[in-house]
């Protein structure tokens, strides 16, 4: 005795709307034999709500999930200041280089010539090292300001 559509859907483990969607396909079987329908479902890779996910689709979904996790990890790292935006680093380096140039020009053009005039090399070296230390301290101060921001 042939099954009705509700019984066939139950035998296949799907809902009646899913079975109706399958039956609407032009190549669907015209009978209600569960074995015929099982073959059709397997042959056409149909799942409960449409085509079964292929291995490549599953792989793509896994890759998408991995990328989303990676993106979230980056967002968290940035919020914890473990990751610094490229633009922030560019601004810091620009500030350091401008400040360094200003200090060097001022020292070489205005401050150092009168101080170095007539000094022996050993004393001039000490004065120049002190100037270099001052520049390094100023740069370290800019970095500390950056870290505190």
N, CA, C and O atoms as CSV, one atom per row, in Angstrom:
chain,resi,resn,atom,element,x,y,z
A,1,UNK,N,N,0.848,-1.173,0.000
A,1,UNK,CA,C,0.000,0.000,0.000
A,1,UNK,C,C,0.900,1.244,0.000
A,1,UNK,O,O,1.803,1.349,0.830
A,2,UNK,N,N,0.665,2.179,-0.915
A,2,UNK,CA,C,1.499,3.373,-1.007
A,2,UNK,C,C,1.300,4.290,0.205
A,2,UNK,O,O,0.227,4.339,0.805
A,3,UNK,N,N,2.365,5.009,0.539
A,3,UNK,CA,C,2.325,5.946,1.665
A,3,UNK,C,C,1.788,7.297,1.195
A,3,UNK,O,O,1.946,7.678,0.035
A,4,UNK,N,N,1.145,8.016,2.130
A,4,UNK,CA,C,0.794,9.399,1.785
A,4,UNK,C,C,2.028,10.273,2.014
A,4,UNK,O,O,3.050,9.791,2.504
A,5,UNK,N,N,1.934,11.551,1.663
A,5,UNK,CA,C,3.106,12.438,1.733
A,5,UNK,C,C,3.588,12.640,3.164
A,5,UNK,O,O,4.794,12.734,3.391
A,6,UNK,N,N,2.703,12.707,4.114
A,6,UNK,CA,C,3.094,12.878,5.514
A,6,UNK,C,C,3.851,11.655,6.000
A,6,UNK,O,O,4.866,11.780,6.685
A,7,UNK,N,N,3.355,10.460,5.643
A,7,UNK,CA,C,4.027,9.224,6.040
A,7,UNK,C,C,5.401,9.099,5.363
A,7,UNK,O,O,6.367,8.651,5.980
A,8,UNK,N,N,5.473,9.502,4.083
A,8,UNK,CA,C,6.733,9.437,3.359
A,8,UNK,C,C,7.758,10.397,3.988
A,8,UNK,O,O,8.921,10.035,4.167
A,9,UNK,N,N,7.323,11.612,4.318
A,9,UNK,CA,C,8.220,12.581,4.965
A,9,UNK,C,C,8.737,12.009,6.274
A,9,UNK,O,O,9.922,12.132,6.583
A,10,UNK,N,N,7.858,11.386,7.043
A,10,UNK,CA,C,8.247,10.789,8.320
A,10,UNK,C,C,9.243,9.649,8.091
A,10,UNK,O,O,10.226,9.528,8.823
A,11,UNK,N,N,8.996,8.820,7.086
A,11,UNK,CA,C,9.899,7.699,6.782
A,11,UNK,C,C,11.277,8.200,6.350
A,11,UNK,O,O,12.287,7.541,6.596
A,12,UNK,N,N,11.312,9.348,5.718
A,12,UNK,CA,C,12.590,9.908,5.268
A,12,UNK,C,C,13.255,10.757,6.346
A,12,UNK,O,O,14.418,11.137,6.212
A,13,UNK,N,N,12.519,11.051,7.410
A,13,UNK,CA,C,13.071,11.843,8.505
A,13,UNK,C,C,13.128,13.328,8.190
A,13,UNK,O,O,13.997,14.045,8.687
A,14,UNK,N,N,12.200,13.785,7.364
A,14,UNK,CA,C,12.151,15.209,7.011
A,14,UNK,C,C,10.759,15.744,7.291
A,14,UNK,O,O,9.843,14.984,7.602
A,15,UNK,N,N,10.606,17.043,7.180
A,15,UNK,CA,C,9.290,17.648,7.376
A,15,UNK,C,C,8.507,17.590,6.069
A,15,UNK,O,O,9.076,17.401,4.994
A,16,UNK,N,N,7.205,17.756,6.182
A,16,UNK,CA,C,6.351,17.758,4.992
A,16,UNK,C,C,6.722,18.902,4.045
A,16,UNK,O,O,6.732,18.682,2.833
A,17,UNK,N,N,7.029,20.120,4.535
A,17,UNK,CA,C,7.431,21.169,3.598
A,17,UNK,C,C,8.722,20.832,2.835
A,17,UNK,O,O,8.861,21.184,1.664
A,18,UNK,N,N,9.660,20.153,3.498
A,18,UNK,CA,C,10.889,19.750,2.812
A,18,UNK,C,C,10.564,18.759,1.706
A,18,UNK,O,O,11.073,18.874,0.591
A,19,UNK,N,N,9.714,17.785,2.019
A,19,UNK,CA,C,9.329,16.800,1.013
A,19,UNK,C,C,8.610,17.475,-0.156
A,19,UNK,O,O,8.849,17.127,-1.312
A,20,UNK,N,N,7.730,18.438,0.137
A,20,UNK,CA,C,7.026,19.153,-0.937
A,20,UNK,C,C,8.031,19.897,-1.829
A,20,UNK,O,O,7.880,19.917,-3.051
A,21,UNK,N,N,9.052,20.505,-1.221
A,21,UNK,CA,C,10.076,21.209,-2.007
A,21,UNK,C,C,10.820,20.234,-2.906
A,21,UNK,O,O,11.113,20.553,-4.058
A,22,UNK,N,N,11.128,19.049,-2.393
A,22,UNK,CA,C,11.812,18.048,-3.211
A,22,UNK,C,C,10.915,17.565,-4.343
A,22,UNK,O,O,11.374,17.378,-5.469
A,23,UNK,N,N,9.636,17.364,-4.040
A,23,UNK,CA,C,8.696,16.862,-5.045
A,23,UNK,C,C,8.478,17.874,-6.170
A,23,UNK,O,O,8.094,17.501,-7.279
A,24,UNK,N,N,8.720,19.132,-5.888
A,24,UNK,CA,C,8.533,20.177,-6.904
A,24,UNK,C,C,9.665,20.171,-7.931
A,24,UNK,O,O,9.549,20.810,-8.977
A,25,UNK,N,N,10.741,19.470,-7.650
A,25,UNK,CA,C,11.862,19.416,-8.586
A,25,UNK,C,C,11.462,18.581,-9.805
A,25,UNK,O,O,10.773,17.571,-9.664
A,26,UNK,N,N,11.885,18.993,-10.984
A,26,UNK,CA,C,11.462,18.296,-12.207
A,26,UNK,C,C,11.922,16.839,-12.288
A,26,UNK,O,O,11.268,16.024,-12.938
A,27,UNK,N,N,13.031,16.506,-11.641
A,27,UNK,CA,C,13.541,15.133,-11.737
A,27,UNK,C,C,13.145,14.268,-10.540
A,27,UNK,O,O,13.667,13.166,-10.373
A,28,UNK,N,N,12.218,14.764,-9.702
A,28,UNK,CA,C,11.808,14.018,-8.504
A,28,UNK,C,C,10.988,12.786,-8.889
A,28,UNK,O,O,10.259,12.808,-9.881
A,29,UNK,N,N,11.108,11.704,-8.097
A,29,UNK,CA,C,10.302,10.501,-8.361
A,29,UNK,C,C,8.807,10.816,-8.252
A,29,UNK,O,O,8.399,11.700,-7.498
A,30,UNK,N,N,8.004,10.080,-9.013
A,30,UNK,CA,C,6.549,10.298,-9.001
A,30,UNK,C,C,5.831,9.392,-8.022
A,30,UNK,O,O,4.613,9.492,-7.873
A,31,UNK,N,N,6.556,8.508,-7.349
A,31,UNK,CA,C,5.875,7.613,-6.413
A,31,UNK,C,C,6.222,7.976,-4.981
A,31,UNK,O,O,6.987,8.906,-4.727
A,32,UNK,N,N,5.642,7.223,-4.046
A,32,UNK,CA,C,5.881,7.491,-2.620
A,32,UNK,C,C,6.636,6.344,-1.966
A,32,UNK,O,O,6.490,6.107,-0.766
A,33,UNK,N,N,7.432,5.640,-2.736
A,33,UNK,CA,C,8.235,4.547,-2.199
A,33,UNK,C,C,9.451,5.138,-1.464
A,33,UNK,O,O,10.243,5.852,-2.080
A,34,UNK,N,N,9.612,4.855,-0.158
A,34,UNK,CA,C,10.720,5.431,0.608
A,34,UNK,C,C,12.105,5.078,0.046
A,34,UNK,O,O,13.001,5.922,0.057
A,35,UNK,N,N,12.291,3.859,-0.439
A,35,UNK,CA,C,13.594,3.453,-0.982
A,35,UNK,C,C,13.953,4.260,-2.228
A,35,UNK,O,O,15.100,4.674,-2.394
A,36,UNK,N,N,12.974,4.484,-3.099
A,36,UNK,CA,C,13.193,5.287,-4.306
A,36,UNK,C,C,13.599,6.700,-3.908
A,36,UNK,O,O,14.505,7.288,-4.500
A,37,UNK,N,N,12.920,7.235,-2.900
A,37,UNK,CA,C,13.213,8.598,-2.449
A,37,UNK,C,C,14.581,8.676,-1.758
A,37,UNK,O,O,15.297,9.666,-1.907
A,38,UNK,N,N,14.936,7.644,-1.014
A,38,UNK,CA,C,16.262,7.642,-0.369
A,38,UNK,C,C,17.368,7.686,-1.424
A,38,UNK,O,O,18.353,8.408,-1.273
A,39,UNK,N,N,17.191,6.900,-2.501
A,39,UNK,CA,C,18.164,6.915,-3.596
A,39,UNK,C,C,18.234,8.306,-4.229
A,39,UNK,O,O,19.318,8.816,-4.513
A,40,UNK,N,N,17.061,8.912,-4.446
A,40,UNK,CA,C,16.999,10.249,-5.048
A,40,UNK,C,C,17.705,11.282,-4.151
A,40,UNK,O,O,18.471,12.116,-4.633
A,41,UNK,N,N,17.433,11.209,-2.851
A,41,UNK,CA,C,18.039,12.151,-1.904
A,41,UNK,C,C,19.551,11.990,-1.901
A,41,UNK,O,O,20.279,12.983,-1.916
A,42,UNK,N,N,20.036,10.739,-1.880
A,42,UNK,CA,C,21.479,10.490,-1.873
A,42,UNK,C,C,22.123,10.936,-3.194
A,42,UNK,O,O,23.185,11.559,-3.196
A,43,UNK,N,N,21.469,10.608,-4.312
A,43,UNK,CA,C,21.998,10.935,-5.636
A,43,UNK,C,C,22.107,12.449,-5.834
A,43,UNK,O,O,23.047,12.925,-6.470
A,44,UNK,N,N,21.161,13.195,-5.300
A,44,UNK,CA,C,21.141,14.650,-5.494
A,44,UNK,C,C,21.709,15.419,-4.302
A,44,UNK,O,O,21.636,16.647,-4.259
A,45,UNK,N,N,22.274,14.696,-3.340
A,45,UNK,CA,C,22.903,15.310,-2.162
A,45,UNK,C,C,21.972,16.296,-1.472
A,45,UNK,O,O,22.362,17.414,-1.135
A,46,UNK,N,N,20.729,15.856,-1.269
A,46,UNK,CA,C,19.765,16.718,-0.588
A,46,UNK,C,C,19.833,16.497,0.911
A,46,UNK,O,O,19.982,15.371,1.384
A,47,UNK,N,N,19.724,17.578,1.638
A,47,UNK,CA,C,19.684,17.509,3.095
A,47,UNK,C,C,18.298,17.890,3.568
A,47,UNK,O,O,17.365,18.003,2.773
A,48,UNK,N,N,18.174,18.085,4.858
A,48,UNK,CA,C,16.861,18.411,5.399
A,48,UNK,C,C,16.357,19.771,4.948
A,48,UNK,O,O,15.147,19.982,4.856
A,49,UNK,N,N,17.257,20.689,4.668
A,49,UNK,CA,C,16.798,22.000,4.227
A,49,UNK,C,C,17.520,22.403,2.947
A,49,UNK,O,O,17.853,23.573,2.755
A,50,UNK,N,N,17.756,21.444,2.091
A,50,UNK,CA,C,18.382,21.740,0.819
A,50,UNK,C,C,19.609,20.884,0.609
A,50,UNK,O,O,19.762,19.845,1.251
A,51,UNK,N,N,20.476,21.307,-0.275
A,51,UNK,CA,C,21.663,20.509,-0.566
A,51,UNK,C,C,22.551,20.356,0.669
A,51,UNK,O,O,22.706,21.285,1.462
A,52,UNK,N,N,23.124,19.169,0.811
A,52,UNK,CA,C,24.063,18.943,1.912
A,52,UNK,C,C,25.314,19.761,1.655
A,52,UNK,O,O,25.692,20.018,0.513
A,53,UNK,N,N,25.940,20.159,2.743
A,53,UNK,CA,C,27.153,20.949,2.611
A,53,UNK,C,C,28.274,20.035,2.127
A,53,UNK,O,O,28.529,18.985,2.718
A,54,UNK,N,N,28.931,20.435,1.065
A,54,UNK,CA,C,30.041,19.640,0.556
A,54,UNK,C,C,31.257,19.830,1.461
A,54,UNK,O,O,31.276,20.711,2.320
A,55,UNK,N,N,32.255,18.999,1.256
A,55,UNK,CA,C,33.476,19.113,2.047
A,55,UNK,C,C,34.114,20.479,1.860
A,55,UNK,O,O,34.610,21.072,2.818
A,56,UNK,N,N,34.103,20.986,0.614
A,56,UNK,CA,C,34.720,22.287,0.380
A,56,UNK,C,C,33.925,23.399,1.064
A,56,UNK,O,O,34.507,24.372,1.544
A,57,UNK,N,N,32.597,23.258,1.112
A,57,UNK,CA,C,31.786,24.259,1.815
A,57,UNK,C,C,32.092,24.230,3.308
A,57,UNK,O,O,32.190,25.278,3.947
A,58,UNK,N,N,32.240,23.043,3.855
A,58,UNK,CA,C,32.575,22.930,5.273
A,58,UNK,C,C,33.951,23.527,5.542
A,58,UNK,O,O,34.157,24.212,6.544
A,59,UNK,N,N,34.885,23.261,4.642
A,59,UNK,CA,C,36.227,23.820,4.792
A,59,UNK,C,C,36.190,25.336,4.730
A,59,UNK,O,O,36.848,26.010,5.523
A,60,UNK,N,N,35.421,25.877,3.790
A,60,UNK,CA,C,35.295,27.330,3.677
A,60,UNK,C,C,34.670,27.929,4.932
A,60,UNK,O,O,35.077,28.993,5.398
A,61,UNK,N,N,33.688,27.236,5.464
A,61,UNK,CA,C,33.048,27.729,6.688
A,61,UNK,C,C,34.053,27.727,7.845
A,61,UNK,O,O,34.096,28.674,8.631
A,62,UNK,N,N,34.861,26.664,7.949
A,62,UNK,CA,C,35.898,26.597,8.987
A,62,UNK,C,C,36.918,27.721,8.816
A,62,UNK,O,O,37.332,28.355,9.787
A,63,UNK,N,N,37.316,27.957,7.562
A,63,UNK,CA,C,38.282,29.020,7.301
A,63,UNK,C,C,37.695,30.383,7.669
A,63,UNK,O,O,38.384,31.238,8.226
A,64,UNK,N,N,36.425,30.570,7.354
A,64,UNK,CA,C,35.771,31.834,7.701
A,64,UNK,C,C,35.747,32.018,9.215
A,64,UNK,O,O,36.011,33.112,9.716
A,65,UNK,N,N,35.435,30.964,9.933
A,65,UNK,CA,C,35.408,31.023,11.391
A,65,UNK,C,C,36.799,31.343,11.941
A,65,UNK,O,O,36.938,32.150,12.860
A,66,UNK,N,N,37.820,30.710,11.377
A,66,UNK,CA,C,39.200,30.990,11.816
A,66,UNK,C,C,39.560,32.456,11.591
A,66,UNK,O,O,40.175,33.087,12.450
A,67,UNK,N,N,39.175,32.997,10.437
A,67,UNK,CA,C,39.468,34.406,10.132
A,67,UNK,C,C,38.713,35.335,11.088
A,67,UNK,O,O,39.254,36.352,11.523
A,68,UNK,N,N,37.468,34.987,11.413
A,68,UNK,CA,C,36.700,35.810,12.349
A,68,UNK,C,C,37.351,35.799,13.736
A,68,UNK,O,O,37.409,36.830,14.406
A,69,UNK,N,N,37.837,34.633,14.160
A,69,UNK,CA,C,38.525,34.529,15.452
A,69,UNK,C,C,39.810,35.348,15.419
A,69,UNK,O,O,40.118,36.069,16.368
A,70,UNK,N,N,40.554,35.236,14.328
A,70,UNK,CA,C,41.791,36.000,14.188
A,70,UNK,C,C,41.502,37.504,14.248
A,70,UNK,O,O,42.230,38.256,14.894
A,71,UNK,N,N,40.440,37.930,13.571
A,71,UNK,CA,C,40.061,39.349,13.579
A,71,UNK,C,C,39.698,39.808,14.984
A,71,UNK,O,O,40.106,40.889,15.409
A,72,UNK,N,N,38.942,39.002,15.702
A,72,UNK,CA,C,38.570,39.349,17.075
A,72,UNK,C,C,39.796,39.395,17.981
A,72,UNK,O,O,39.890,40.257,18.855
A,73,UNK,N,N,40.742,38.465,17.776
A,73,UNK,CA,C,41.984,38.492,18.554
A,73,UNK,C,C,42.748,39.791,18.313
A,73,UNK,O,O,43.304,40.373,19.245
A,74,UNK,N,N,42.772,40.244,17.057
A,74,UNK,CA,C,43.454,41.498,16.734
A,74,UNK,C,C,42.766,42.692,17.393
A,74,UNK,O,O,43.430,43.599,17.895
A,75,UNK,N,N,41.445,42.686,17.388
A,75,UNK,CA,C,40.695,43.777,18.025
A,75,UNK,C,C,40.986,43.818,19.518
A,75,UNK,O,O,41.193,44.892,20.083
A,76,UNK,N,N,41.000,42.658,20.156
A,76,UNK,CA,C,41.284,42.589,21.595
A,76,UNK,C,C,42.714,43.049,21.875
A,76,UNK,O,O,42.948,43.808,22.816
A,77,UNK,N,N,43.670,42.593,21.061
A,77,UNK,CA,C,45.070,42.996,21.248
A,77,UNK,C,C,45.217,44.509,21.094
A,77,UNK,O,O,45.981,45.137,21.826
A,78,UNK,N,N,44.493,45.087,20.150
A,78,UNK,CA,C,44.564,46.538,19.951
A,78,UNK,C,C,43.966,47.269,21.151
A,78,UNK,O,O,44.507,48.281,21.594
A,79,UNK,N,N,42.856,46.762,21.675
A,79,UNK,CA,C,42.233,47.387,22.844
A,79,UNK,C,C,43.137,47.305,24.070
A,79,UNK,O,O,43.126,48.211,24.904
A,80,UNK,N,N,43.914,46.240,24.190
A,80,UNK,CA,C,44.830,46.077,25.326
A,80,UNK,C,C,46.168,46.770,25.070
A,80,UNK,O,O,47.087,46.681,25.885
A,81,UNK,N,N,46.268,47.455,23.940
A,81,UNK,CA,C,47.489,48.171,23.532
A,81,UNK,C,C,48.679,47.218,23.344
A,81,UNK,O,O,49.834,47.608,23.520
A,82,UNK,N,N,48.378,45.970,22.986
A,82,UNK,CA,C,49.438,45.029,22.636
A,82,UNK,C,C,49.727,45.116,21.138
A,82,UNK,O,O,50.727,44.589,20.652
A,83,UNK,N,N,48.845,45.782,20.430
A,83,UNK,CA,C,48.985,45.975,19.001
A,83,UNK,C,C,48.764,47.455,18.735
A,83,UNK,O,O,47.775,48.030,19.190
A,84,UNK,N,N,49.677,48.071,18.003
A,84,UNK,CA,C,49.608,49.513,17.777
A,84,UNK,C,C,49.305,49.769,16.306
A,84,UNK,O,O,49.907,49.175,15.412
A,85,UNK,N,N,48.368,50.659,16.086
A,85,UNK,CA,C,47.978,51.038,14.742
A,85,UNK,C,C,49.157,51.676,14.013
A,85,UNK,O,O,49.898,52.470,14.592
A,86,UNK,N,N,49.322,51.331,12.769
A,86,UNK,CA,C,50.420,51.839,11.956
A,86,UNK,C,C,50.436,53.367,11.932
A,86,UNK,O,O,51.509,53.968,11.963
A,87,UNK,N,N,49.283,53.996,11.879
A,87,UNK,CA,C,49.211,55.455,11.839
A,87,UNK,C,C,49.730,56.070,13.134
A,87,UNK,O,O,50.384,57.112,13.106
A,88,UNK,N,N,49.444,55.433,14.266
A,88,UNK,CA,C,49.967,55.929,15.544
A,88,UNK,C,C,51.493,55.873,15.570
A,88,UNK,O,O,52.146,56.808,16.033
A,89,UNK,N,N,52.052,54.784,15.077
A,89,UNK,CA,C,53.508,54.641,15.039
A,89,UNK,C,C,54.108,55.687,14.100
A,89,UNK,O,O,55.141,56.281,14.409
A,90,UNK,N,N,53.469,55.910,12.966
A,90,UNK,CA,C,53.949,56.915,12.020
A,90,UNK,C,C,53.966,58.304,12.664
A,90,UNK,O,O,54.928,59.056,12.502
A,91,UNK,N,N,52.894,58.642,13.399
A,91,UNK,CA,C,52.842,59.943,14.072
A,91,UNK,C,C,53.937,60.064,15.133
A,91,UNK,O,O,54.558,61.118,15.271
A,92,UNK,N,N,54.173,58.977,15.887
A,92,UNK,CA,C,55.234,58.997,16.904
A,92,UNK,C,C,56.600,59.214,16.256
A,92,UNK,O,O,57.377,60.057,16.705
A,93,UNK,N,N,56.887,58.461,15.211
A,93,UNK,CA,C,58.184,58.594,14.543
A,93,UNK,C,C,58.356,59.988,13.947
A,93,UNK,O,O,59.450,60.551,13.980
A,94,UNK,N,N,57.289,60.536,13.410
A,94,UNK,CA,C,57.368,61.890,12.868
A,94,UNK,C,C,57.647,62.900,13.987
A,94,UNK,O,O,58.481,63.791,13.824
A,95,UNK,N,N,56.962,62.764,15.107
A,95,UNK,CA,C,57.179,63.673,16.238
A,95,UNK,C,C,58.613,63.566,16.745
A,95,UNK,O,O,59.249,64.576,17.046
A,96,UNK,N,N,59.117,62.333,16.838
A,96,UNK,CA,C,60.495,62.133,17.315
A,96,UNK,C,C,61.488,62.760,16.338
A,96,UNK,O,O,62.418,63.450,16.755
A,97,UNK,N,N,61.292,62.521,15.043
A,97,UNK,CA,C,62.265,63.044,14.079
A,97,UNK,C,C,62.236,64.573,14.015
A,97,UNK,O,O,63.283,65.205,13.877
A,98,UNK,N,N,61.046,65.171,14.113
A,98,UNK,CA,C,60.957,66.634,14.089
A,98,UNK,C,C,61.627,67.216,15.329
A,98,UNK,O,O,62.377,68.189,15.246
A,99,UNK,N,N,61.348,66.610,16.472
A,99,UNK,CA,C,61.951,67.103,17.720
A,99,UNK,C,C,63.472,66.937,17.693
A,99,UNK,O,O,64.211,67.827,18.116
A,100,UNK,N,N,63.923,65.800,17.198
A,100,UNK,CA,C,65.363,65.532,17.124
A,100,UNK,C,C,66.058,66.536,16.201
A,100,UNK,O,O,67.122,67.059,16.533
A,101,UNK,N,N,65.459,66.797,15.058
A,101,UNK,CA,C,66.039,67.753,14.116
A,101,UNK,C,C,66.123,69.143,14.746
A,101,UNK,O,O,67.133,69.832,14.606
A,102,UNK,N,N,65.065,69.550,15.438
A,102,UNK,CA,C,65.053,70.864,16.080
A,102,UNK,C,C,66.167,70.983,17.118
A,102,UNK,O,O,66.888,71.980,17.160
A,103,UNK,N,N,66.296,69.959,17.947
A,103,UNK,CA,C,67.335,69.988,18.984
A,103,UNK,C,C,68.725,69.995,18.357
A,103,UNK,O,O,69.598,70.746,18.791
A,104,UNK,N,N,68.932,69.165,17.341
A,104,UNK,CA,C,70.241,69.116,16.679
A,104,UNK,C,C,70.594,70.454,16.029
A,104,UNK,O,O,71.705,70.957,16.193
A,105,UNK,N,N,69.644,71.024,15.291
A,105,UNK,CA,C,69.917,72.319,14.654
A,105,UNK,C,C,70.235,73.394,15.694
A,105,UNK,O,O,71.186,74.163,15.549
A,106,UNK,N,N,69.423,73.425,16.735
A,106,UNK,CA,C,69.639,74.445,17.770
A,106,UNK,C,C,71.008,74.254,18.423
A,106,UNK,O,O,71.747,75.215,18.638
A,107,UNK,N,N,71.331,73.004,18.733
A,107,UNK,CA,C,72.616,72.731,19.389
A,107,UNK,C,C,73.786,73.060,18.475
A,107,UNK,O,O,74.742,73.715,18.892
A,108,UNK,N,N,73.711,72.606,17.233
A,108,UNK,CA,C,74.840,72.789,16.313
A,108,UNK,C,C,74.996,74.237,15.847
A,108,UNK,O,O,76.113,74.694,15.605
A,109,UNK,N,N,73.890,74.953,15.721
A,109,UNK,CA,C,73.972,76.314,15.192
A,109,UNK,C,C,74.118,77.376,16.285
A,109,UNK,O,O,74.758,78.405,16.069
A,110,UNK,N,N,73.531,77.130,17.449
A,110,UNK,CA,C,73.512,78.187,18.472
A,110,UNK,C,C,74.253,77.815,19.753
A,110,UNK,O,O,75.104,78.573,20.221
A,111,UNK,N,N,73.939,76.669,20.314
A,111,UNK,CA,C,74.445,76.335,21.645
A,111,UNK,C,C,75.906,75.883,21.651
A,111,UNK,O,O,76.697,76.339,22.477
A,112,UNK,N,N,76.257,74.994,20.739
A,112,UNK,CA,C,77.583,74.378,20.795
A,112,UNK,C,C,78.752,75.263,20.346
A,112,UNK,O,O,79.794,75.243,21.001
A,113,UNK,N,N,78.632,76.027,19.278
A,113,UNK,CA,C,79.825,76.772,18.836
A,113,UNK,C,C,80.489,77.607,19.935
A,113,UNK,O,O,81.709,77.528,20.085
A,114,UNK,N,N,79.748,78.398,20.703
A,114,UNK,CA,C,80.468,79.151,21.736
A,114,UNK,C,C,81.040,78.253,22.841
A,114,UNK,O,O,82.082,78.567,23.418
A,115,UNK,N,N,80.364,77.145,23.133
A,115,UNK,CA,C,80.848,76.256,24.190
A,115,UNK,C,C,82.080,75.476,23.746
A,115,UNK,O,O,82.961,75.183,24.554
A,116,UNK,N,N,82.138,75.140,22.459
A,116,UNK,CA,C,83.259,74.343,21.953
A,116,UNK,C,C,84.485,75.200,21.616
A,116,UNK,O,O,85.596,74.684,21.495
A,117,UNK,N,N,84.277,76.489,21.468
A,117,UNK,CA,C,85.366,77.380,21.052
A,117,UNK,C,C,86.540,77.311,22.032
A,117,UNK,O,O,86.414,77.679,23.200
A,118,UNK,N,N,87.643,76.849,21.549
A,118,UNK,CA,C,88.866,76.811,22.334
A,118,UNK,C,C,88.981,75.634,23.287
A,118,UNK,O,O,89.948,75.559,24.045
A,119,UNK,N,N,88.015,74.704,23.273
A,119,UNK,CA,C,88.094,73.542,24.173
A,119,UNK,C,C,89.008,72.471,23.595
A,119,UNK,O,O,89.060,72.286,22.379
A,120,UNK,N,N,89.720,71.773,24.449
A,120,UNK,CA,C,90.483,70.617,23.966
A,120,UNK,C,C,89.512,69.513,23.528
A,120,UNK,O,O,88.354,69.496,23.946
A,121,UNK,N,N,89.983,68.609,22.699
A,121,UNK,CA,C,89.149,67.544,22.132
A,121,UNK,C,C,88.457,66.709,23.211
A,121,UNK,O,O,87.292,66.348,23.044
A,122,UNK,N,N,89.129,66.399,24.288
A,122,UNK,CA,C,88.533,65.557,25.342
A,122,UNK,C,C,87.325,66.245,25.973
A,122,UNK,O,O,86.315,65.597,26.246
A,123,UNK,N,N,87.422,67.535,26.201
A,123,UNK,CA,C,86.292,68.272,26.784
A,123,UNK,C,C,85.174,68.463,25.756
A,123,UNK,O,O,83.994,68.415,26.106
A,124,UNK,N,N,85.544,68.678,24.491
A,124,UNK,CA,C,84.544,68.827,23.425
A,124,UNK,C,C,83.748,67.525,23.276
A,124,UNK,O,O,82.531,67.538,23.093
A,125,UNK,N,N,84.478,66.390,23.361
A,125,UNK,CA,C,83.815,65.085,23.278
A,125,UNK,C,C,82.787,64.922,24.386
A,125,UNK,O,O,81.678,64.448,24.138
A,126,UNK,N,N,83.143,65.311,25.604
A,126,UNK,CA,C,82.225,65.198,26.737
A,126,UNK,C,C,80.999,66.075,26.518
A,126,UNK,O,O,79.876,65.654,26.793
A,127,UNK,N,N,81.208,67.276,26.031
A,127,UNK,CA,C,80.101,68.183,25.770
A,127,UNK,C,C,79.169,67.622,24.696
A,127,UNK,O,O,77.947,67.699,24.821
A,128,UNK,N,N,79.763,67.052,23.634
A,128,UNK,CA,C,78.965,66.452,22.561
A,128,UNK,C,C,78.194,65.228,23.056
A,128,UNK,O,O,77.048,65.014,22.660
A,129,UNK,N,N,78.822,64.422,23.924
A,129,UNK,CA,C,78.122,63.263,24.501
A,129,UNK,C,C,76.957,63.717,25.376
A,129,UNK,O,O,75.888,63.108,25.352
A,130,UNK,N,N,77.155,64.753,26.125
A,130,UNK,CA,C,76.061,65.290,26.951
A,130,UNK,C,C,74.904,65.755,26.066
A,130,UNK,O,O,73.736,65.530,26.385
A,131,UNK,N,N,75.245,66.412,24.943
A,131,UNK,CA,C,74.212,66.846,24.006
A,131,UNK,C,C,73.456,65.630,23.455
A,131,UNK,O,O,72.226,65.640,23.401
A,132,UNK,N,N,74.183,64.589,23.049
A,132,UNK,CA,C,73.555,63.373,22.518
A,132,UNK,C,C,72.664,62.728,23.569
A,132,UNK,O,O,71.569,62.263,23.251
A,133,UNK,N,N,73.121,62.695,24.819
A,133,UNK,CA,C,72.291,62.148,25.901
A,133,UNK,C,C,71.022,62.969,26.078
A,133,UNK,O,O,69.948,62.411,26.302
A,134,UNK,N,N,71.137,64.278,25.978
A,134,UNK,CA,C,69.965,65.142,26.093
A,134,UNK,C,C,68.947,64.868,24.999
A,134,UNK,O,O,67.741,64.844,25.246
A,135,UNK,N,N,69.449,64.663,23.782
A,135,UNK,CA,C,68.551,64.331,22.658
A,135,UNK,C,C,67.869,62.993,22.922
A,135,UNK,O,O,66.662,62.864,22.719
A,136,UNK,N,N,68.629,62.000,23.372
A,136,UNK,CA,C,68.051,60.672,23.669
A,136,UNK,C,C,67.008,60.766,24.780
A,136,UNK,O,O,65.965,60.116,24.707
A,137,UNK,N,N,67.280,61.564,25.801
A,137,UNK,CA,C,66.312,61.735,26.891
A,137,UNK,C,C,65.027,62.378,26.383
A,137,UNK,O,O,63.929,61.989,26.781
A,138,UNK,N,N,65.174,63.369,25.497
A,138,UNK,CA,C,63.993,64.022,24.924
A,138,UNK,C,C,63.169,63.030,24.109
A,138,UNK,O,O,61.940,63.050,24.173
A,139,UNK,N,N,63.834,62.161,23.340
A,139,UNK,CA,C,63.132,61.151,22.538
A,139,UNK,C,C,62.431,60.130,23.449
A,139,UNK,O,O,61.304,59.715,23.181
A,140,UNK,N,N,63.116,59.736,24.526
A,140,UNK,CA,C,62.510,58.795,25.484
A,140,UNK,C,C,61.273,59.416,26.114
A,140,UNK,O,O,60.288,58.722,26.366
A,141,UNK,N,N,61.319,60.712,26.368
A,141,UNK,CA,C,60.144,61.400,26.908
A,141,UNK,C,C,58.973,61.342,25.946
A,141,UNK,O,O,57.836,61.147,26.373
A,142,UNK,N,N,59.227,61.507,24.657
A,142,UNK,CA,C,58.157,61.409,23.652
A,142,UNK,C,C,57.562,60.005,23.620
A,142,UNK,O,O,56.349,59.839,23.489
A,143,UNK,N,N,58.429,58.991,23.741
A,143,UNK,CA,C,57.946,57.621,23.741
A,143,UNK,C,C,57.070,57.365,24.971
A,143,UNK,O,O,56.029,56.715,24.874
A,144,UNK,N,N,57.502,57.884,26.131
A,144,UNK,CA,C,56.696,57.707,27.359
A,144,UNK,C,C,55.352,58.390,27.226
A,144,UNK,O,O,54.339,57.857,27.678
A,145,UNK,N,N,55.326,59.570,26.608
A,145,UNK,CA,C,54.052,60.246,26.355
A,145,UNK,C,C,53.161,59.380,25.462
A,145,UNK,O,O,51.957,59.268,25.691
A,146,UNK,N,N,53.765,58.775,24.452
A,146,UNK,CA,C,53.037,57.911,23.539
A,146,UNK,C,C,52.464,56.700,24.264
A,146,UNK,O,O,51.308,56.332,24.052
A,147,UNK,N,N,53.275,56.082,25.122
A,147,UNK,CA,C,52.826,54.902,25.864
A,147,UNK,C,C,51.697,55.236,26.817
A,147,UNK,O,O,50.830,54.402,27.075
A,148,UNK,N,N,51.703,56.451,27.342
A,148,UNK,CA,C,50.661,56.861,28.286
A,148,UNK,C,C,49.361,57.246,27.601
A,148,UNK,O,O,48.312,57.312,28.242
A,149,UNK,N,N,49.429,57.499,26.300
A,149,UNK,CA,C,48.234,57.939,25.576
A,149,UNK,C,C,47.222,56.820,25.430
A,149,UNK,O,O,46.159,57.022,24.845
